[in-house]
Amino acid sequence: MENLYLGVDIGSVSINIVAIDEQNELVFKLYTRNSGNPIQLVKKGLAKFKQEVEIDQYKVAGVGVTGSGRQLIAYVLGADTIKNEITAHARASTFYHPEAGTIFEIGGQDSKLIIVEDGIAVDFAMNTVCAAGTGSFLDHQAERLGIKIEDFGGMALEAERDVRIAGRCTVFAESDMISKQQYGFTKPEIIKGLSVALVRNYMNNLVRNRVLKGEYIFQGGVAANIGIKAAFEAEIGSEVIVPQYHDVMGAIGIAMLAKRDVKRSGQESNFRGFDLTEEEFATKSFECDDCANNCEVIKVIADGRTIAVTGDRCGKWTASLITDSSITANSSKSETTQTVVKDQAAAEEKLDLYKTDPEAEKQVMQELEELEKDDQTEKEDNILV
């Protein structure tokens, strides 16, 4: 029976699920829009996995979860590895493109820049404040212009010239596009102008004074837009590579990291099994008033059983879960996953801080470097991903 490793990327716009084998070959891939119920979508994704893959021939030996919704889904699945998107995207990129130096990643609601040296992410920047240039914004503009998003990039390449569009803000960009339409500019010209403006905005907000170097990798859902790719190439004066699996690179990267972590630990996976597709999940929250923190404590419930608790800074309610005699045989896996999630808490707080306070960037990087020190020494201990 061959081992498989699941990778799940829970984003605000899409949910991606992949499975890789021991050779890091992609066995299963699913990219689906996030309609607001990630648990149900993950359950459907696993059901589809069971339909398309002969699971009797495989064993799920590891599970990794990344993305903005990773904490909840980690509990639901029984994850072995939980990492931020920066780490996951960098891992996949450097596997497929060992010479990668700069990674442009644009998703549904945010944008990322990752600087890589010797296969390790050494610097990054994130833009989660403004949606200009993200997938959701481009979807909206395509709908407003009456064209399919699939045709957006190709139409930009048809234009013989571009018009200047304000790309710093979604409101200004849309207003400027409407104004240019009223002046008689064609749709291809406006779309090309928008593509150039969005790339210019990306460079101004994320790159700033950073020194970029090739290979240049462009991934995320927006990487399918050949107009944006062309605008990046024109801006930096170099070829930009779009990986074959650009839309699920985060999921692939976290699957690879889960494989590495499981092999290092020598333990069985925490995966709760495919029976979870038949379970009913719910979340409940309450405010703990035992101290001045007033934490919002969130419980994850499966078929009436509390399988995870999060949000308590002191660990009081987490401890109550571990000692609760009503928890069934799955409790040991829930405990382990709970520990994995808690181990990431410090770095997650730093990332949240960075999203609201750009001045905290150095602090974030120091925390990530400490958390990912195993990645830094991977070449030394010669452990294969």
N, C-alpha and C positions, 0 to 999 in steps of 0.2 A: 504494500500500500504506500503510495507516494505522498509526501507531505505537500500541503499547500499553505500559503500565508495570505490572510485577508488584510486588505488595506481599505479604510473607510475615511473619506474626506467630507465632513459635514460643513458645507458653506451656507451662506445666507440665501444664495440664489440656486445653487445646485448641490446635489448629493451624489458622490462618486464612490463606487465600490469596485475593487479589483481583487483578483487572486493571482498570485505568482507561484511558480514551483521552485525547486531547489536551485535551478539554474537561472532564476530571475526572469524566466519566460512568462509572458502574460497568458494566463489560462482563461480568465474571465474579465470582462470590462462592462461597467454600466455607468452611464452618465444620465442623470435625470434631474428635472427641475424640482426645486424645493418648494412645495406648495404650502408649507407651514406646519406640517406634521412629520418631523424627521423620524420619529420612532416607527410610524406606519410605513414610511417610504423605505426605511432600512429593512423592515420585515418583508416588504414586497421584493426588495432587491435580493435578499437571501432566498426567497422562494423562487425567483427567477434563476438564481445561481443553481439551485437544486434541479431545476428543469433542464438547464443547458449543459451542466457538467455532471458526468457520471460520478456522483459523490461516493459511491461504494468503492471506487478505486483510489480515493484520496482521503487523507486525514488532515483536518485543519489544525496545523501545529503551532500557529501563532496568529494573533490579531492585533493590528495597530489602528489607532484612531487619531485623526488630526482635524483641523478646521475650527471654525468659531463655535460649533455645537459639540465639540469633542467630549466634554465632561459627561453630559447626559448619556450619549450613545456608548461611551466607554463602560458605563455601568450596565447598560442593557445587554451589550454583547459579551462582556467579560473580557476586557482588553488587556493585553500584555504590555503594550507600549502606547503612551499618550504623549504626543509632541506637538509643538507649534508648527504652523504652516511653513515658516522660514526653513526650519530644519528638514521637513519632509520634502519640500520642493528642491532644496539644494542637493539632497541625497539622490533623488531620481535624476536630476540634471547631470550631476557629475558621473553617474553610472553610464548613462547613454552618451555623454559627451565629456570624457575625462579632461579635455583641454578647456572646459568652460571657465570663463573669467568673470562674465557679467550675466546675470539672469534678470530679464524683465518679466514680471508676472502681473497680469491684469485679470482679475476675476469679476464676479458679478457686482460686488459692492466696494471693493478696495483694490489698491495697487501696491505692488512690492518691488523693491530693487534689492538684489542680493549680490554682493561682491565675493568672489571665490578665489582662494589661493591654495594650490596643491590639493584640490578636492575638498577643502574645508571652507565653510562660510565664515568670513572674517569681518564682514560689515553688512548692514542692511538698513533699509528705510521703508517705512510703511505710510501710506496715505489712506486713512479711514475717515477723514473729516469731510472731504468733498467727493461726490460721486461722478464728477466730470471725467469722462474717458472710460468708465467702467462698463461692464456688460449690460447692466440694467439701463444705464443712460443711453447707450447705443440702441438697445431694443426699443426704447421709447421714441427715439428720433426716427428710427426706421418706420415704426408704426405711424408716426405723425406725417412722414413724407409719403406714406402709402407704398412702401416697398418691403420686400422680405429681407430680414436681417442677413440671410444667406447671400443676397445680392449686393449688400452694402459695400463690401470691399471691392468687388469687381467693378461696380459703378464708379468708385473713386478713381480707379485706374483709367477709366474711359475719358476723364476730363483732360483737356489740353492745358488748362490753367486752373489755379485754385484761387479762391477769394479768401480774404482774411476774416477769420471768425474768432471771436473772443472765447478762449477755451478755459479760462481760469475758474469759471463758475458755471454750473449747469443752467442757472436762470439766465445769465448773460449770454451763454452760448446759444440757447434756444431762441432768445429774443433777437440775437444777431442773425441767426439763420432765417428767421421769419422776415427780418428786414431785407436781407439779401434776396430772398424769393420775390419780395415786392418790387425790387429793383430790376427783376428780370433775369437774374443769374439762373443757370440750369441746375437740376438736381445733382448731376455728377460733379459740377464745379463746387457746389455747396458742400457735398459730402467729402470731396477731397480737401477742401478748406478746413472742414471740421476735423478730419483725420490728422492733418498737419497741426492744428491748434491743440488737439488733445495730447499728441506726442510732445509738443512744446511745453505744455502744462506739466506733463509727467517729468520731463527733464528739469524744469524749474523747481518743482516741489520735492522731488526725490533725489535726483542726482546732485543738484547744487554744485558744490566744489569738489565732489568726489572724482577720482581719476578712474575712468572705465577702461577695460581692456578685454580683448577677445579671448576665446570665442564668445559671441553674443548669442544668448539663448532667449527666445521669446515663448512663454508658455502661459497657460490659463485659457479660459474659454475664448477670450478676445483674440488670441493668437490665430484663430481661424480666419480673422478678418485680414485679407491680403492688402487692403488699403492702409490699415494701421501698420502692418509689417513694412510696407514700402515707405511709409512716413518715418519710421524708426531708421531704416537704412539711409534715407536721405539726410536725416538729422545727424547721425554719427559717422556717415561716410564709409560704412562697412557692411558686409553681409550679415544678416540676422537669420539664425537658424530656428525653425519651428519644428520641435520634435514630433515624431509620429503620433505619440500619445499625449500631446500637449494639454488636452483637456482634463486628464486624470493623473497628471504628474505628482500631485500631492498625495493621492491615494497609493500610487506605486511606491513613492518614497517611504511612506509610513509602513507599508507592507515589508519593504526591505529592512527597515529599522526593527520591526517586530521579529523578523527572522533572526537578525543579529542578536537581539536581546534574549530570545528564547534559547538560542544555542549557547550563549554565554552563561545563562543561569543553569542550564541543564534540567530545568523543570518542565513539567507538562503545561500546556497552554491553559489559560483561565477561560477560554471560550466556553460559553454556556450551552453550545450545541444548537442544532437547527430546530429543535423543539420550541425554541423561543418564538418562532414564527407563529405558533399557535397560542401563545400567551397574550393576555391583555395587560397592557402597561398603562400606568397613570402616574402623574406627579402631583404632589401636594406640598404646600408651603405654610409656614407659620413663623411668627416673630418670637424669638427667644428673648425674654426680658430678665434673664438671670444676672445680667451684668450690663454695663453701659454701652456695650457694642451693639446691642439690639440686632443681632444677626438674623437675616432671613434664612431659615433652615428649610432645605428642600429635600423631600423624600421621594425616592423612585420606588414604585410599587408594581410588582408583577403578580397577577392572579391573587391579589390580596396579601401578598408577602412583601414586606419592605426589604428590598435588595440593596439599597444604597441610601446614604444620607450625605448631603454636602451643604456647604455654606456656613458651618459652625467653626469659627476661628479657633476656639479652644479645644475642639475635638470631643466635647461632651456627648453630643448626639451620635457621632460616629462610633464612639465607644459603646454606647447603649445598643447600637445595631449589632456589634460584634458579640456582646454578651447576651443578646436576646435569644432565649431558648426556643422561640417559635420559628426561627429561621431554619429552613430545611437543608438538605444536603448541599445545595448550591451555595451555602453561606461561605464556605472556605474560598470559593472562587470570588464571591463578592468582596470578602475581606481583602484578598490579594489585590483585586482591582481598586478597592478603596485606597490601599496603600500607594499604589502606582499613581493615582490621582493626587493624593496628598503630597507626594514627592515633587509634583510639578507646581505646587501652589505658589512658592516664592517667585518663580520665573513668570508665572501667569500674571501675578500682581504687578510685576515690573513691566510686562508688556502692556497691560491695561493703562498703567501710568504713562507709558510712552505715547499711547494713542491719544491721550489728552494733554500731554505736556512734552513737546519736542525736546525741551532742554534735558529731559531724562534719558536721552539716547545712550550716553556713555554708561550710565548705570545699568541700562538694559543689557548692553553688550557684555558687560562684566558678568552679569548674572547668567546670561546664556552661555558664555564661555565656560563658566564654572559648571553649569548643569550639563553641558555637552562635552565634558573633558574626556569621556570615553571615545567620542568621535576624534578628538585631537590625537589620541594615542593609538588609534586603530591601525595606522600604518606600521607602528612599532610592534604591536603584538601579532600582526599579520593574520587577523581574523577576517575571513571573507564575509562579505555582506550576503 
